[in-house]
Amino acid sequence: MSAVASVCKTGPTWLKHHHGRTSLAALTGQDARALAAFFHLVELYAVSDASGGMRALEAMHCTVLAMQPSTRWLAREAIAHVLDWGDRDRLWGLMFDPRSSPQGAVCGRLYSPYRTPDDWSAPEADRACALAPGHEGRCT
């Protein structure tokens, strides 16, 4: 049986191939470790049942929060390495855009590659966070 390379090992190479060899230059040590964990969490989401999938989304959300806002877009792009290009927007939406899911997002206040944190007014962000299951407005 041949060993299959881990997604946290193949992911950075994949990101550089698709987004340029300097695309990872801004990552700090913490960002790089959070991104490595994110790759594994997407993999966990892919093999989980509904309950495990929600927990994986919550963990993905928290992991992205550990990254600098300027590098979080890499996590969104990383989804396509583990799953498929079509899953990228869908999963990111489930994590961060309350309009993308009837249950709301894990948290609507988090950085999005399409909107800066300043684009969320405080009341809009609080409403989005309140929609998140189990969150009850406890956003960071």
C-alpha positions in Angstrom: 0.0 0.0 0.0 1.5 3.4 -1.0 1.3 6.3 1.4 -1.1 9.1 0.4 0.2 12.6 1.1 -1.7 14.5 3.7 -3.9 17.5 2.6 -1.9 19.8 4.8 1.3 18.8 2.9 -0.2 19.0 -0.6 -2.4 22.0 0.0 0.2 24.8 0.2 1.8 23.5 -3.1 -1.7 23.5 -4.7 -2.4 27.0 -3.5 0.9 28.3 -4.9 0.2 26.5 -8.2 -3.3 28.2 -8.5 -2.6 31.6 -6.9 1.1 32.2 -7.5 4.3 31.2 -5.8 4.3 34.1 -3.5 0.6 33.7 -2.4 1.7 32.2 0.9 4.3 34.9 1.7 2.1 36.8 4.1 1.4 33.8 6.3 2.8 34.0 9.8 3.7 30.8 11.7 0.3 30.9 13.3 -1.5 31.5 10.0 0.4 28.6 8.4 -0.6 26.2 11.2 -4.2 27.4 11.1 -4.3 26.9 7.4 -2.9 23.4 7.8 -5.6 22.6 10.4 -8.2 24.1 8.0 -7.2 21.6 5.3 -7.8 18.8 7.7 -11.1 20.2 8.9 -12.4 20.4 5.4 -11.4 16.8 5.0 -13.3 16.0 8.2 -16.4 17.8 6.9 -16.3 15.8 3.7 -16.6 12.5 5.6 -18.9 13.5 8.4 -22.6 12.9 9.0 -24.8 16.0 9.4 -24.0 16.6 13.1 -20.2 16.1 12.5 -20.4 18.3 9.5 -21.8 21.2 11.6 -19.1 20.7 14.2 -16.5 20.7 11.4 -17.9 24.0 10.1 -17.7 25.5 13.5 -14.1 24.4 13.9 -13.3 25.7 10.4 -14.8 29.0 11.5 -12.7 29.2 14.6 -9.6 28.2 12.7 -10.0 31.0 10.2 -10.4 33.4 13.1 -6.9 32.4 14.2 -5.6 33.8 10.8 -4.8 37.4 10.0 -7.8 39.0 8.1 -5.5 39.6 5.1 -4.7 35.9 4.8 -8.2 34.4 5.4 -8.9 34.3 1.7 -6.4 31.4 1.4 -8.7 29.2 3.6 -11.6 29.9 1.3 -9.4 28.8 -1.7 -8.2 25.8 0.2 -11.7 24.3 0.2 -11.3 23.6 -3.6 -8.2 21.6 -3.0 -9.9 19.1 -0.6 -13.3 19.1 -2.2 -14.3 20.8 -5.5 -14.4 24.3 -6.9 -18.2 24.4 -6.5 -17.9 23.5 -2.9 -15.7 26.6 -2.1 -18.5 29.2 -2.2 -21.1 26.9 -0.7 -19.0 26.0 2.4 -17.7 29.5 2.8 -21.3 30.7 2.7 -22.4 28.1 5.3 -19.7 29.4 7.6 -20.0 33.1 7.1 -23.1 34.3 5.1 -26.4 34.0 6.9 -28.3 34.4 3.7 -26.8 31.2 2.2 -28.5 28.8 4.5 -31.9 28.5 6.1 -30.2 27.8 9.4 -28.0 30.9 9.1 -24.2 30.9 9.1 -21.9 29.8 11.8 -21.1 33.5 12.2 -21.9 36.4 9.9 -19.4 38.7 11.4 -16.3 37.0 10.1 -14.1 38.4 7.3 -15.2 37.5 3.8 -13.1 37.8 0.6 -15.9 39.8 -0.8 -16.6 42.1 2.1 -14.2 43.7 4.6 -15.1 43.6 8.3 -15.9 47.3 8.0 -18.7 46.5 5.5 -20.7 44.9 8.3 -22.5 47.6 10.4 -22.6 46.5 14.0 -26.4 45.9 14.0 -26.2 43.9 10.8 -23.4 41.8 12.2 -25.3 41.2 15.4 -28.4 40.1 13.5 -26.3 37.8 11.3 -24.6 36.3 14.3 -27.9 35.8 16.1 -29.1 33.7 13.2 -26.2 31.3 13.7 -27.3 28.1 15.4 -26.0 27.9 19.0 -24.3 31.2 18.7 -26.9 33.6 20.2 -24.9 36.6 19.3 -21.6 35.6 20.8 -19.3 36.7 17.9 -15.7 37.7 18.2 
